Amino acid sequence: MDNEIEFGTLHPDGSLTNVRLIKQSDIDRCPHLIMVPSHYRDDGSCKCDDPDEQAMMIREWGYRQSDF
């Protein structure tokens, strides 16, 4: 069985919305082990190969082009 990690928005009243489950093995396959649900496609693949995602990662997360 492949373990899944549950992501979501936890509200002050304890409710959880925007829930998404991602397989641990999918996150392990990402070269940078990104723990942000939007970084993963519905098929479980990461977006490290997507030019738009790379640009955002450089701009917002401090990666360099040489990281890809």
PyMOL commands that set and color helices and strands:
alter all, ss='L'
color gray80, all
select helices_A, chain A and resi 24-29+37-39+51-61+65-67
alter helices_A, ss='H'
color red, helices_A
select strands_A, chain A and resi 4-10+16-23
alter strands_A, ss='S'
color yellow, strands_A
deselect
rebuild
show_as cartoon
